[in-house]
Every structure is written in C-alpha cells, then in structure tokens.
Amino acid sequence: MDLNMIVWAFGAAALGGIIFTFMGLISGTDETATIAPFTLLIILLGFPPVAIFSFFMAAVVSKHMTHAIPTALMGVPGDTMAVPLLDDSNALRRLGVPHIALRKMISGAILGAVIALPISVGFATLLVPFGDVAKAWAGPIFVVAAIIIAYTSKGKWASILALLPFAVFMQGMIKMAAAGNQKISICIFLGIAIGPMFADLVTYLSPKTRNNLLVKGPREFWLAPEMKGWKGWFPNPLKILTPRQVKYTSIASFISGLTFTFSPVGMTVMAGEAVKTRTAGFYQKHTGSLAVMNATTEATYIGETLIPLVAFGLPLSPMAVGPAAPLYNAPPVFTVEPLHNLHHVMSTGQFFLCGLLGVIVASIIAYPFAMNYARRASMMVLKYVSQEAIISMFVGLITVIAYYEAGAIGIAIAGTIAVFGGILNKYFGIHTGVQFMTFYASAWGIKALFGF
Amino acid sequence: MQKRTYAEIWGDVVDIKHLSYAIIIGLVVSVTFYIVGLKIIHSVMPDLSESLNKAYGLLIGIVGSLLSAVISAKLFKPQRIVNEGEGYVEEDRYAVLKDLGVDLKKEAELLKTADPQVIAEMKELGIYDLFTEKTEQKRQV
C-alpha cells in the first residue's frame, strides 16, 4: 500500500466513522438499511477498494458503539442487534445507573473489535485452500445457504416455500429489465434493504391493517440524568471492565471472531447466558453480561464480514448478505456473475490493515464521543432529528441510486421488490438476509431448474 | 386545530401528514438534483466519460437527499416527548429490586467475597448500600 492509498483509506474510515457515529444515535435504525446504501454509494462513486473496506469497517464499528447510547439511556434498542441487551440494560437503568451499562457495553465492544480482527483474518487464511472449491461450486453453495438461512429465519418452512417464488420473481424482473437493456441488481438490492419501511407504508395505507400501526400520540422517552465517573477524554476500556470481565470478554470475542455462519443475535444471547451462569451477584451478572454480549456482537460482525470475504469471496454469512452485501454486489464495480468483488482486488494483508485502520479510526471517533457526549447527543437527536426527516433522506437516497442504475424503471423495480419483500419480511418472518441469499442463488438456481 | 394522525413507521412515531410531505420532498428534491446535476455537469465538462458524468450526478443527487432531510427536519418537528430532569421519575430502587426478583440476603452474602473493584464501582455509583445486609435489616425493622 502506498501513501496515497493509506490517505484514501484513512479519509474513508473517518467519513464512515463520523456518519455512523451519528446514525447509531438514532434508535431503531436497521444496520442493513443504513450501512448498505452508503457503502454502495462510495463504491459507485469510485472510491478505491482499500477505502471502501476501511469505510465499511469504520461504519460498522462506530454504529455499533453509539447504538449502545439509546439502548442504555432510554431503553430503546439502538438497532436489531441491541435487542438481546435490553433486559440487562433496563435492569441497570431502573436502578438509576444507566451510564455504567453504557460504559461496560462500549468498553466490551472496543475490546471485542481489537481481538476479533486478527482472529478472523487468521482463521480466514486457514480456510483459503478451500476457497477455490467454494468458488467452483458457488451456485449450488448459494442454493444450500439460502435453504439453511431460510430455515433458521423466523419464517421457517414459509421461508423455504417462498424461496422459489421469490427467485422466479427476481429473475423475471431481471429479464424484463434486460429486454429494455437495463441492469437492475442494485435496484433489487435496495428494494430488499428498504422493504421493512415499505411494508409499514402499505400496512398503513390499507384501512384493513392500519390499526396495527396507529398510535395515540407522540412517543415518550425518559432520558437518564448525566453522570460522569472518570477523568479525562479517553477512558481506558481495560480499567472500566473488571479483570474477570476482561477475561470473559476476550474469550467470547475470540470464539465469535471465528464464527461466520451463526446468527449474530443467537450468538449474543448464548454468550450472555454463559456469563450469567458463571457469575454470582445481581450487579456483576448484569454488567458482565452487557460487556460480553456487546463484545460478541462486535466480534461476530467482524468475523462474519472478514471470513467469507477473505477466504472465499462469496457472501456466506448473515453479515455478508446484510450490511456488507455491496462489497459483493455493486455492478459495474463488483458483480456476482462473473464473480468479482472486494476479495479479488485486495490482498489478505490489505484486508487486515484496512480493517485495523477502520477499527482504530472508529474507536477514536465513536468511543470518546459515546463516553463524553452520550446524553447531550441523544437529546439533540430526540429534539431535532425527526423520523420524517430520516425517511425523507432514505427515500431520496434510494430513488436517486435506483434511477442512476436503471432510469425510471429502476425506481419502479426497487419499489416493487420493496413492497413484496417488505411484506414477506413483516408478516411472514422471511427476513432481508433470506431475500438477499435468494437473490444470489436465483441466477444459478433458475438456470439449473428451467434451463435459462 | 385539526386532528393529527400518528403512526409508528420504521420504528418510530410520525405524523402521517408530515410523513407524506417528507416523502414527496425526498423524492422531488433528490431526483431533481440528480437530473439537473447530470445536465449541468455535461454542459460544463462535455468531454467527461458517461460513467464519470453519472457518478458526479449521483453525488449531486445525494446532496439533494441530504438537503431534503434538512428541509424535512426544519419543517417537521419530531413526534417525541422527552422526559428528563424534574420530569424524570426515579423508581423506588427497592421496589425495582423486588420486581426483578433479587434476593437481597444472598446478594449481601455474595458481596462479602466480591472483587474489590466491583465494590468500588458500586460505591461510586451509590448502589452499594442497596445490596448490603445492613440496609436490608434496617428496612425490615
């Protein structure tokens, strides 16, 4: 890596870190729906590969750190991954000490990230010899992966039943667009990511289902009072955790850094339970499990991003078919057919260095921010950033990118996929991960079944 | 005052009327920025390759979507009520502990052998006394 590339990577990491330090504060923002479009954007704008990866890593790590703020201070999950942490953080919040929950969580996260990164890259290098086999069998592997991820989703058999229709649906649209000389894989992709929002809009518009979403009035939030229990700007995470918590957090991060096919939420719940059974005392149980659970999600994120990317170049993890999906599919830069993605343009060493850069930059931005400004920042977001504004921005973002790829029909296709994918997700538990994997499997699968 | 309709969309409460305006603003501003941006860039730099021209257009479109967020944020205030300071009702901590099913006798016993750092932390947070046997006895009297 020459100096020019290092500057690119550093700048991109700072950009990702700043944008997603802010995004993490907005409670309930889904990782896939927010990180994927922005990553796609910088790929399409022509950022060099090292910058793309540093941006992505910094985005993931910083969003994960600041999402602990709404979780701890208000008892609303920062994103879907924060749901398992709610019980413990609520217990501490109700005792009037939410800031200790926040401190334990983000100290766990930073430790988890630092441990998981070398573990994931190391493990991925061990798997590289299997990479060629995996590439040769990419099509069938996607089909099997789609079936597995479908069965492990909330939809179970409904997800499996929906695989073929959804694949036919997507390939049908791809072929329709091809008739008009348009490529639409970004549109499909954006449609899947934004689906949950469309499902809510459709649900609201129908008088039959409207009542599910109606609420009496504005939502109330209780923001805990300010408290600062340390001196300085960048408190040492190893001192905020007790030696015992450091030990458990390290073990959990080590193990989760190796896993790349398990469900991140499942891993988090398991790690939390494991700590609770080994710890006595109310305070120790809750603070310990918060640190370990947040480190586990962080480490799983990193493992799930790096292992399939470095070892196979195939999107074979929930992360790779979620927030990291643009790293595999962002035509014309990265394509599924022929297989060409970040894996093919970066070396293992670059993945490690850029990953490290992303983690460090995100920590420098998000960690002291969360430690020092948590309360003030949540207040600003609650008071001045309306949900209407957020939706306005994402609607604009998605529309422009869809239009950029395929013109007006691109917008129509993104909307179509969003309506149907969103409904499958909201009412039948066929989540966006299943839908992305079906998309990857559909090209080979439809050809194998029907010959074209 | 007209009647307002609130609904939970994408994880937070919105005023439906505001939301529909916000969506229209997002669509119109962003797409206009993109299309006009493409034209302007093309007339300023006619030699630019088509893909680069589109990439710059995209960048302008994104500026448009950020702008629509700013406009919507200015026009439509969040539908949230924030309680803090005096409005922040502190629950009775003992009631909370009871509610969470905490056995205070056992907790006090465990704290006798707890890590000094844990005890220091709890003291600093002002919750150490909650868990010690002395207060437990006091409450029972």
Interface residues (C-beta under 8 A of the other chain):
Chain A: S27 G28 T29 D30 L41 L44 L45 G46 A91 R94 L95 G96 V97 I100 P196 M197 D200 L201 Y204 R210 L213 L214 V215 K216 G217 P218 R219 E220 F221 W222 L223 A224 P225 G229 T242 P243 R244 A280 G281 F282 Y283 Q284 T287 P332 M379 L382 K383 Y384 V385 S386 Q387 E388 A389 I390 I391 S392 M393 F394 V395 G396 L397 T399 V400 I401 Y403 Y404
Chain B: T5 Y6 A7 E8 I9 W10 G11 D12 V13 V14 D15 I16 H18 L19 Y21 A22 I23 I25 G26 L27 V29 S30 V31 F33 Y34 S51 L52 K54 A55 G57 L58 L59 G61 I62 G64 S65 L66 S68 A69 V70 I71 S72 A73 F76 K77 P78 Q79 R80 I81 V82 N83 E84 G85 Y88 V89 E90 E91 R93 V96 L97 L100 V102 E107 L110 L111 A114 D115 Q117 V118 E121 M122 E124 L125 G126 I127 L130 F131
